Amino acid sequence: MAFGVPFPMSEDITRPGATMIAMLNFATLVFTTLFAAAAAGAFHWLLLRAMFVLMRPATARRLNAPTHLVRGTAQLAQAFAPER
């Protein structure tokens, strides 16, 4: 034998203002979802910008070493090279 489970929500729908409260709840859900989507998009854009800023030094034009350092390195290499 099955017993009927009372569902109080069905009784509340006939009450005046219940439809307006349901619409308000739905509008709040929609607004919250849109706000969360906008916040997620802004956060994604912020992280994307940060990634490009962090990658920038890796793609920057490299400067040549000063010539006196190059000559000094070459002289050190010749000084410590084994005699042939």
C-alpha positions as CSV (number, residue, x, y, z in Angstrom):
1,M,0.0,0.0,0.0
2,A,1.4,3.4,-1.0
3,F,0.9,6.4,1.2
4,G,0.7,9.8,-0.2
5,V,3.5,12.2,0.8
6,P,2.2,15.7,1.4
7,F,3.9,18.2,-0.7
8,P,3.4,21.6,0.9
9,M,4.8,23.5,-2.2
10,S,1.7,22.6,-4.2
11,E,-0.5,24.2,-1.6
12,D,1.6,27.4,-1.5
13,I,1.4,28.0,-5.3
14,T,-2.2,29.1,-4.9
15,R,-1.3,31.7,-2.3
16,P,-1.2,35.3,-3.6
17,G,2.4,36.5,-4.3
18,A,3.8,33.0,-4.6
19,T,4.4,33.4,-8.4
20,M,6.2,36.7,-7.8
21,I,8.5,35.1,-5.2
22,A,9.3,32.3,-7.6
23,M,10.1,34.8,-10.3
24,L,12.3,36.7,-7.9
25,N,14.2,33.5,-6.9
26,F,14.7,32.7,-10.6
27,A,15.9,36.3,-11.4
28,T,18.3,36.1,-8.5
29,L,19.6,32.8,-9.8
30,V,20.1,34.3,-13.3
31,F,21.8,37.4,-11.9
32,T,24.1,35.4,-9.8
33,T,25.0,33.1,-12.7
34,L,25.7,36.0,-15.0
35,F,27.8,37.7,-12.3
36,A,29.8,34.5,-11.7
37,A,30.4,34.1,-15.5
38,A,31.6,37.7,-15.8
39,A,33.9,37.3,-12.8
40,A,35.3,34.1,-14.3
41,G,35.9,35.8,-17.6
42,A,37.6,38.8,-16.0
43,F,39.8,36.5,-13.9
44,H,40.7,34.4,-17.0
45,W,41.6,37.6,-18.9
46,L,43.7,38.8,-16.0
47,L,45.6,35.5,-15.9
48,L,46.1,35.6,-19.7
49,R,47.6,39.1,-19.4
50,A,49.8,38.0,-16.6
51,M,51.0,35.1,-18.6
52,F,52.0,37.3,-21.5
53,V,53.8,39.8,-19.2
54,L,55.7,36.9,-17.7
55,M,56.6,35.5,-21.1
56,R,57.8,38.8,-22.4
57,P,61.4,38.6,-21.2
58,A,61.8,35.2,-22.8
59,T,61.0,36.7,-26.2
60,A,62.8,40.1,-25.8
61,R,65.7,41.0,-28.0
62,R,68.9,39.7,-26.6
63,L,71.8,42.1,-26.2
64,N,75.3,41.1,-27.2
65,A,77.8,40.7,-24.4
66,P,80.3,43.6,-24.0
67,T,83.4,43.1,-26.1
68,H,85.8,43.4,-23.2
69,L,84.1,40.4,-21.6
70,V,84.4,38.4,-24.8
71,R,88.1,39.2,-25.1
72,G,88.7,38.4,-21.5
73,T,87.0,35.0,-21.8
74,A,88.9,34.2,-25.0
75,Q,92.2,35.1,-23.2
76,L,91.3,32.9,-20.2
77,A,90.5,30.0,-22.5
78,Q,93.9,30.4,-24.3
79,A,95.7,30.7,-21.0
80,F,94.2,27.5,-19.5
81,A,94.1,25.5,-22.8
82,P,96.4,22.5,-22.8
83,E,99.6,23.0,-24.9
84,R,99.4,21.3,-28.3
